[in-house]
Amino acid sequence: MHHSRIAHTLREQFQDFADSLSSRLSKPMARFLREMVYGISASSDVKLSNIGRALQEEIPLKKTEERLSRNLQQEGLGQMLNEEIARSGARRIHADTLLIIDPSDIHKPYAEKMPYLARVRDGSTGEIVNGYWTCFVVGCESQSRRMTPVHLSLWSAEAPEFESENHEILNAVDTVRSAVGGRGIWVMDRGGDRGKLIRPFLEREMRFIVRLVGNRNLLAHGHEVLAERLAEGCQLPYAETIVKEDHGKEKCFHLEFGFRPVKLPGRDEQLFLVVVTGFGKEPMMLLTNLPMRKNREVLWQVVAGYLSRWLVEETIRFIKQSYNLEDLRVLDYDRLKNMVVLVLAAAFFAAVRLGEDLKLAVLSHHVTRLAKRFFGVPDFHYYALADGIANLLAWCAKGPLNPRPTRSPADPQQFLFSLSP
């Protein structure tokens, strides 16, 4: 297949995807969205200079950068795009799809002039450095690599409008919930059991699985008891062996698990404490409002659902690494918040619109083959897709397509026929 034909079809897909997100935008901002998603994907970068070069405009690069920077400052753009991306991903969120909330960080240890730099914990080294907090929400099926990134937001605890981390997490939750309704099971690691989150989860009638710390008080048989004490006395009648891949190495874990009914002090909702041993000296405790009974499959749904967050960590690494997210350099807070959502849009295009849409499977296959990767394409193929997109667009060196005079839905069959050898 000739690369120019693949490139042209890919550029058409960028245009259609940007159009699907821009119904609430003016024409100049719709053009900006199209250029940014294309430029981030083509350059694998978030620096405006590299995005501008990828657009291949016949004007000085400085003028391109100035236009992009000016439009990037649009107040409310990030929230609007998060809403549109969540709507686009909602068709892949089913009743038992996991919606994993992952507060993360972007560390900027050497930055000095960026706005409202806060102290964050570097997830890689554990050190406290300058940076920003982020919140990802990723949809996935239990124990599956089929990911749907539906939300990404950035905030600083030093910004004047900052209220709390809980407020930011609940804003992310509400943005996605408005798109998916009551579908999905929400999963969160440590911190998800704090009162200012777990109570809103219950009030919103969300189904959830959260990691519980041992010093939380729970009600069992009408008595308030520390969670760790309840875990010690929990029977563990079921067992499972799992394998975790970490940096190319496999490690086996033999797990034993069980549950007991509990409630939160001052609340009437029936909850369940799921106890899992085999990961270390202390048992892992999960709190859920999913109905439990003495059935191995029912109980394993909770354990496997929580463990699926390991796969979501790979999605977050994909987004950060494939688009050089931690090299953010814009010097305005609104621009920072908008840029991370534009990166989410680029990742959504690669992982969902192109990577998983069966109608575009032929295009996805050819783009993946263009990725310059040793040892073939890994199981988690989103990296290869992002690489292939960047390599192909760099090769064609034409920039995004101009908008069509008349917007009409593209016929999926045309893509398949146009890509035939």
C-alpha positions in Angstrom: 0.0 0.0 0.0 1.2 3.5 -0.9 2.0 5.6 2.2 0.4 8.7 0.8 -3.0 6.9 0.6 -2.8 5.8 4.2 -1.7 9.3 5.2 -4.6 10.9 3.4 -7.1 8.6 5.0 -5.6 9.2 8.4 -5.8 12.9 8.0 -9.5 12.5 7.1 -10.0 10.7 10.3 -8.3 13.4 12.3 -10.7 15.9 10.7 -13.8 13.8 11.4 -12.7 13.2 15.0 -12.1 16.9 15.7 -15.4 17.8 14.1 -17.2 15.3 16.4 -15.8 17.2 19.5 -16.3 20.8 18.2 -20.1 21.2 18.0 -20.0 23.8 20.8 -17.0 25.7 19.4 -16.8 28.7 17.1 -15.2 28.1 13.7 -11.8 29.5 14.8 -11.7 27.3 17.9 -12.9 24.3 15.9 -9.9 24.9 13.6 -7.6 25.3 16.6 -8.9 21.9 18.1 -8.2 20.2 14.7 -4.7 21.6 14.5 -3.8 20.8 18.1 -5.0 17.2 18.0 -3.2 16.7 14.7 0.0 18.6 15.8 0.3 16.7 19.2 -0.2 13.4 17.4 2.3 14.2 14.6 5.0 15.6 16.8 4.5 13.3 19.9 5.0 16.4 21.9 3.3 19.2 23.8 5.7 22.0 23.0 3.9 24.6 20.8 7.0 25.0 18.7 7.0 21.3 17.7 3.2 21.3 17.3 3.5 24.3 15.0 6.2 22.7 12.9 4.0 19.6 12.4 1.3 21.8 10.9 3.5 22.7 8.0 2.0 26.2 7.5 3.3 28.6 4.9 3.8 31.4 7.4 6.6 32.0 9.9 6.6 29.5 12.7 6.5 32.3 15.3 3.1 33.4 13.9 1.8 29.9 14.1 2.9 29.6 17.8 1.3 32.9 18.7 -2.0 31.8 17.2 -1.9 28.5 19.0 -0.9 30.1 22.3 -3.7 32.7 22.1 -6.4 30.1 21.4 -5.0 27.8 24.1 -5.9 30.4 26.7 -9.6 30.0 26.0 -11.3 29.7 29.5 -13.4 26.6 29.9 -12.1 24.8 26.9 -10.7 21.9 28.9 -13.9 21.2 30.7 -15.9 21.3 27.5 -13.5 18.9 25.8 -13.6 16.6 28.8 -17.4 16.5 28.5 -17.3 15.8 24.7 -14.6 13.1 25.1 -16.6 11.4 27.9 -19.7 11.4 25.6 -17.7 9.9 22.8 -16.4 7.1 25.1 -19.8 6.5 26.7 -20.8 3.9 24.1 -18.0 1.7 25.3 -19.0 1.9 29.0 -21.4 -0.9 29.9 -23.1 -1.9 33.1 -20.0 -3.6 34.6 -17.3 -1.7 32.9 -14.7 -0.5 35.4 -14.2 3.3 35.6 -10.9 3.6 37.3 -10.0 6.9 39.0 -6.3 7.6 39.2 -5.0 10.8 40.8 -1.5 11.2 39.4 1.0 14.0 39.0 3.1 15.8 36.5 6.4 16.6 38.1 8.4 19.7 37.1 11.5 19.5 39.4 13.5 22.2 37.5 10.7 24.6 36.6 10.8 28.0 38.3 8.5 30.3 36.3 5.5 28.1 35.6 2.3 29.3 37.3 1.2 28.0 40.7 3.8 25.3 41.0 2.9 23.1 43.9 4.6 20.3 45.8 3.7 16.9 44.5 5.0 13.4 45.1 6.9 12.0 42.1 5.2 8.6 41.5 8.4 7.2 40.0 10.9 8.2 42.7 8.7 8.9 45.7 10.4 12.3 46.1 8.5 15.5 46.8 9.1 17.9 43.9 7.5 20.9 42.1 4.6 20.0 39.8 0.9 19.6 39.3 -1.8 17.1 40.3 -3.9 15.4 37.6 -6.9 13.1 37.7 -7.3 10.4 35.0 -10.5 8.4 34.5 -10.1 5.3 32.3 -12.7 2.8 31.4 -11.8 -0.9 31.0 -13.3 -4.3 31.1 -12.1 -6.5 34.0 -8.7 -8.0 33.2 -8.8 -6.6 29.7 -6.3 -4.4 27.8 -9.2 -2.6 26.0 -8.9 0.9 27.5 -11.1 4.0 27.1 -9.5 7.1 28.5 -12.5 9.4 29.2 -11.1 12.2 31.5 -7.9 14.0 32.3 -7.7 17.2 34.3 -4.9 19.2 35.9 -4.9 21.4 39.0 -2.5 23.1 41.5 -3.1 23.4 45.2 -1.5 26.9 44.9 -4.1 28.2 42.4 -6.5 30.9 43.8 -9.6 29.0 42.7 -8.4 25.6 44.2 -10.9 24.2 46.7 -9.6 20.7 47.5 -8.4 17.5 45.9 -11.8 15.9 46.8 -13.5 18.7 44.8 -11.3 18.0 41.8 -11.9 14.2 41.9 -15.7 14.7 42.3 -15.7 17.1 39.3 -14.0 14.4 37.2 -16.5 11.8 38.5 -19.5 14.1 37.7 -18.2 14.9 34.3 -18.0 11.2 33.3 -21.3 10.3 35.1 -23.2 12.8 33.1 -22.1 11.0 30.0 -22.4 7.4 31.1 -25.3 7.7 33.6 -25.5 4.9 36.1 -23.3 2.5 34.1 -20.0 1.3 35.3 -18.3 0.3 38.5 -16.0 3.0 40.0 -12.6 1.8 41.3 -10.1 3.9 43.3 -6.9 3.0 45.2 -5.9 4.4 48.6 -7.7 7.6 49.4 -11.0 6.5 47.8 -12.2 5.4 51.3 -12.0 8.9 52.8 -15.3 10.2 54.1 -15.4 13.2 51.8 -15.4 10.8 48.8 -17.1 7.7 50.0 -20.1 9.5 51.2 -20.6 11.4 47.9 -20.2 8.1 46.1 -23.0 6.7 48.2 -25.2 9.8 47.7 -24.7 9.6 44.0 -25.7 5.9 44.1 -22.5 4.9 42.4 -21.3 1.3 42.5 -17.7 1.2 43.7 -14.7 -0.7 44.8 -12.2 1.3 46.9 -9.0 0.3 48.7 -9.4 0.5 52.5 -6.8 1.5 55.0 -6.7 -0.4 58.3 -7.4 2.5 60.6 -10.9 3.2 59.2 -13.8 2.4 61.5 -16.6 0.1 60.3 -19.7 -1.2 61.8 -20.0 -5.0 62.1 -23.0 -6.6 64.0 -23.8 -3.1 65.4 -20.3 -2.5 66.9 -17.7 0.0 65.6 -14.4 -1.8 64.9 -11.2 -1.0 63.1 -11.1 -2.4 59.6 -7.8 -4.2 60.3 -9.3 -6.1 63.2 -12.3 -7.1 61.0 -9.8 -8.3 58.4 -7.9 -10.4 60.9 -11.0 -12.4 61.7 -12.4 -12.8 58.2 -12.6 -16.3 56.8 -10.8 -16.7 53.4 -12.4 -19.8 51.7 -11.4 -19.0 48.1 -8.0 -19.0 46.4 -6.6 -17.9 43.0 -3.1 -17.7 41.5 -2.4 -14.7 39.3 0.6 -13.5 37.3 1.7 -9.9 37.2 4.0 -8.6 34.5 6.4 -5.9 35.6 9.1 -4.5 33.3 9.1 -7.7 31.2 9.3 -10.0 34.2 6.5 -12.2 35.5 5.7 -12.7 39.2 3.2 -15.1 40.6 0.9 -14.4 43.5 -1.2 -17.0 45.4 -4.2 -15.2 46.7 -6.8 -16.2 49.3 -9.9 -14.1 49.8 -13.2 -13.8 51.5 -15.7 -11.1 52.7 -17.9 -10.0 55.6 -20.8 -7.5 55.6 -20.2 -4.1 57.2 -21.6 -0.5 57.3 -20.1 2.9 57.7 -20.7 4.6 61.0 -23.8 6.8 60.7 -24.9 5.3 57.4 -27.5 2.7 56.6 -26.2 1.4 53.2 -25.1 -2.3 53.2 -21.4 -2.5 52.3 -18.9 -5.4 52.2 -15.3 -5.7 53.3 -13.4 -7.9 50.9 -10.1 -9.3 52.4 -7.3 -10.6 50.2 -4.0 -12.1 51.3 -0.9 -13.0 49.3 0.5 -9.6 48.3 2.5 -9.0 51.4 2.4 -9.3 55.2 -0.7 -7.2 55.6 -4.0 -8.2 54.0 -5.4 -6.1 51.3 -8.8 -4.7 52.2 -11.4 -3.5 49.6 -14.7 -1.8 50.5 -17.6 -2.2 48.0 -21.3 -1.8 47.7 -21.6 -4.5 45.1 -23.9 -7.3 46.5 -21.8 -10.1 47.8 -22.7 -13.7 48.6 -20.8 -16.9 49.3 -19.9 -17.5 45.7 -16.4 -17.6 44.3 -17.3 -15.9 41.0 -19.2 -13.1 42.6 -16.3 -12.4 45.0 -13.6 -12.6 42.3 -15.4 -9.9 40.3 -14.4 -7.4 43.1 -10.9 -8.7 43.5 -10.2 -8.8 39.7 -11.9 -5.4 39.3 -9.5 -3.8 41.7 -6.5 -5.5 40.2 -7.4 -4.3 36.7 -6.1 -0.9 37.8 -2.6 -2.3 37.1 -3.5 -2.3 33.4 -4.8 1.2 33.7 -1.4 2.3 35.0 0.0 1.3 31.6 -2.6 3.5 29.9 -1.4 6.5 32.0 2.2 5.8 31.1 1.2 5.5 27.4 -0.4 9.0 27.6 2.5 10.6 29.4 5.3 9.0 27.4 3.8 9.0 23.9 3.0 12.7 24.0 5.8 13.9 26.2 3.2 15.2 28.7 5.7 16.0 31.5 7.5 18.4 29.2 4.7 21.0 29.5 6.2 24.5 29.3 3.3 26.9 28.8 3.4 29.8 31.3 -0.3 30.3 31.9 -2.6 28.2 34.2 -5.5 28.1 31.8 -3.2 27.0 29.0 -1.8 24.2 31.2 -5.3 22.9 32.0 -6.4 23.0 28.4 -3.2 21.4 27.1 -3.6 18.2 29.1 -7.1 17.7 27.8 -5.9 18.2 24.2 -3.4 15.4 25.0 -6.3 13.3 26.2 -8.0 13.9 22.8 -4.9 12.7 20.9 -4.7 9.6 23.1 -8.4 8.9 22.7 -8.0 9.2 18.9 -5.2 6.6 18.9 -6.6 4.2 21.5 -10.3 4.4 20.7 -11.2 6.1 17.4 -8.4 4.4 15.5 -7.0 1.7 17.7 -10.3 -0.1 18.6 -12.9 0.9 16.0 -13.6 -2.2 13.9 -14.6 -0.1 11.0 -11.1 1.3 10.9 -9.2 -1.9 11.7 -7.5 -2.0 8.3 -6.2 1.6 8.8 -5.1 0.7 12.3 -3.2 -2.3 11.0 -1.3 -0.3 8.4 -0.5 2.5 10.8 0.8 0.1 13.5 3.1 -1.6 10.9 4.8 1.8 10.4 5.8 2.0 14.1 9.6 1.9 14.5 9.7 -0.7 17.3 12.1 -3.5 18.0 10.7 -7.0 18.7 7.4 -6.4 17.0 4.3 -4.8 18.4 3.7 -5.4 22.1 0.4 -6.7 23.5 -0.3 -3.2 24.7 -0.3 -1.9 21.2 -1.3 1.8 21.9 2.3 2.7 22.0 2.9 1.3 18.6 -0.2 3.1 17.2 1.0 6.5 18.6 4.4 5.8 17.1 3.0 4.8 13.7 0.7 7.9 13.6 3.7 10.2 14.3 6.0 8.5 11.8 3.4 8.5 9.0 2.4 12.1 9.5 6.0 13.2 9.7 6.6 11.4 6.4 3.7 12.9 4.5 4.6 16.5 5.8 1.4 18.1 4.7 -0.4 19.2 7.9 -4.1 18.7 8.7 -6.8 18.8 6.0 -8.8 21.9 5.5 -12.5 21.6 6.7 -14.9 20.2 4.1 -17.4 22.7 2.6 -20.3 20.5 3.7 -20.0 18.4 6.9 -21.5 14.9 6.3 -20.8 11.6 8.0 -18.1 9.6 6.3 -19.0 6.2 4.9 -17.0 3.6 6.8 -17.0 1.4 3.7 -15.1 4.0 1.8 -12.2 3.7 4.2 -12.1 -0.1 3.7 -12.2 0.1 -0.1 -9.7 3.0 -0.3 -7.2 1.0 1.8 -7.4 -2.1 -0.3 -4.0 -2.9 -1.9 
